[in-house]
Amino acid sequence: MSQFITDLFSNFWVSLAGKLLLAALVVPLVGMVIGFAEMKLSAKMQARVGPYFAGGRWGWAQLIADGVKFFQKEDLIPVEADKPVFKVAPVLVLVSTVALLVVIPFGPDLAFRDLSVGIFFALAISSLSTVGILMAGWSSANKYSLMGGLRAAGQLIAYELPLVLAVVGSVILAGTMSLSGIVEAQIEAGYPYVIVQFIGFGIFLVAALAELTRIPFDMPIAESELVMGYLTEYSGFRFLFFFLAEFANMFSLSAIASTLFLGGYWLPGIPEDTLVYAGPIILLAKTFLLVFVMIWFRWTFPRFREDQLQSIAWKWLIPLALVNIAATAVFKVFL
Amino acid sequence: MVVDQDLVRHLSESSVSVELETEDMTLNIGPQHPSTHGVLRLVARVDGERAFDVQPVIGYMHRGYEKLSEVRTYPQITTLVNRIDWVSGYANEVPFIVAAEKLMEIEVPERAQYIRLILSEMARISSHLIFMASYPLELGAATPLFFALRERERVLDLLEGVTGGRFHPNFNRIGGVKPAYGSGSSTRKVIQDLPAGFLAETRAAMDKVTEAVDEIEALVAGNEIILARTKGVGVLPREVAASYGVSGPNLRASGVRFDLRKVESYLPYDRFDFEIPTGENGDCWDRWHVRLLEIRQSVRIIQQAIDGIPSGPLQAKVPKVIKVPKGETYVRAENPKGEMGYYLVSNGGQGPYRLKIRSASFSNISILPWILEGVLVPDIIAIMGSLDFVLGDVDR
């Protein structure tokens, strides 16, 4: 029997299907957990109670109820909209989120696919979601959506660079682009890279917030200016797609940040043979810590203006990231 | 081959002067929009993120109060006027009642005047706290909203305790004030007076409001992003502000030290010691900060008024059927939003012959086309929010 299961999973297609199913399940699960955390934490910060009644206790079922509600809604598409693009946009955003999860190592040999160019793949695929946002903004036939979409495009170009440059420091230190390789290098070095790469870590976090279009960089949505930005015309399950993608993206980018800078599934002082079991828990703990920071920012800061956002990226983050790379290279060669 | 030199020069110049031109987009902000404070509509021509030629379209909220008051009796009109600026409903009643009393030559009892003054200042605090709540929201920060609204609720609870209404107190009578039925001390023989313990509770609430204002200042004023978004944005020079008839905190933020509480005598403000906070640059930040400082001054006034409130009746002797003698008068007051005035023309009947309402927000938003010329779209919202208008006050 066990032989049969081993054989079954060594079949490429079966294991692929299993992995796909798992990755697809992670997105709504993580989206719900983070969404609920955001509701409750924001309530705590604003002297409110937050969801309370759904599910009987502490409103734990609030997001399940919301999800069911979204699926019951009429599927509204504006008459003037570019229909195929309008329909594909949320799918594209969600797919890029799922694809991002693929390369994250949750433990030794515990990744959906350990690519040798893992971090390169992750950064490339994460910018795909902004293309989806631009499509959503363009196809909605709404001026607010259009402005939101264009803001998102400008933001992508400005913040993709610091995001990539911030990662380079860790890659230089580890000597590999594979995410598992970077974690192993940190285990070997004996310290998480944030100790030497704190500038890179800071830049990565700021750029990730911009990439996620969250406050203080949520200009593409900007409720008080653009109504809901590129989301204005979306409702029902298409809106749910964007909603889930945002939270799942938060999770993925936080997981990548903790892999690159915080030692991933490894914690100093934990015996290496227990990492197989403890690894996923450690990574999740680090990830949710970063997610908490993001939620904390969201409910504390106002938003920047579009031109201020650009000047932060081009005048501060990119030069700082370049200096960081040069310093890291010197550090690597001479020490 | 003969080359036409002129033609060559023309062609070379024309090829240089060809520029990429983009079409302007007309953006309709409102009447349904999250940050237009009701149903204001702005028609803006935008080129990318920059807006030109912003025209406000008003009138969606018009309820015809000036005309309606011609067919109402004087006591009925208080219900209309406290719906003009619904954020500080109480403060709207006072100048109208004072105008009618002025024509009837009624001497209002001291205690009633002090109660009017205390409640007017409480209306100012609640209005400014709404601004403290909504302005950061327009800049994207949602959290200060809840802190400010929580404090405002203390003030509204007290207002409700005296008048019976949170927004529409309908509390002033010609010749005095009329607390809600059943209020008043049970140990004294006065049936209708301020509720028992009102003054002590107000004092406690004012201490809480002072704390909350400090908290809001720490939360908002220390934030680099707020400073970056508001400093130097929407600068309103004092000459322009004065020439457009801008009044209230918006005028004072531009550096004009003008406050009707010091100039007019509709309520006994001259007995209290308070300052008029002014700004320096007239930008969004100054408009925010002046309002914050005004809350502190209002707290000061209320504390002094509680200390000095005289005892006595709440109502002067008035005839059963109120008829205002023939004549006309203009009474203006410093409302939370700015100068509010009533031009009352009486024919000797039970209601006014004509009532012209000069509301602060209407004059304040007349500045919008001037101040919004060539600003960025996010700054439209920041500037509009900083002017702190209410659409009921614009359209009447």
Interface residues (C-beta under 8 A of the other chain):
Chain A: S42 M45 Q46 A47 R48 K143 M147 L150 I215 P216 D218 M219 A222 E223 S224 E225 L226 V227 W299 T300 F301 P302 R303 F304 R305 E306 D307 Q308
Chain B: M25 L27 N28 H33 P34 S35 G48 E49 P136 L137 E138 L139 G140 A141 A142 T143 L145 F146 F147 R150 N223 I225 I226 A228 R229 L376 V377 P378 D379 I380 I381
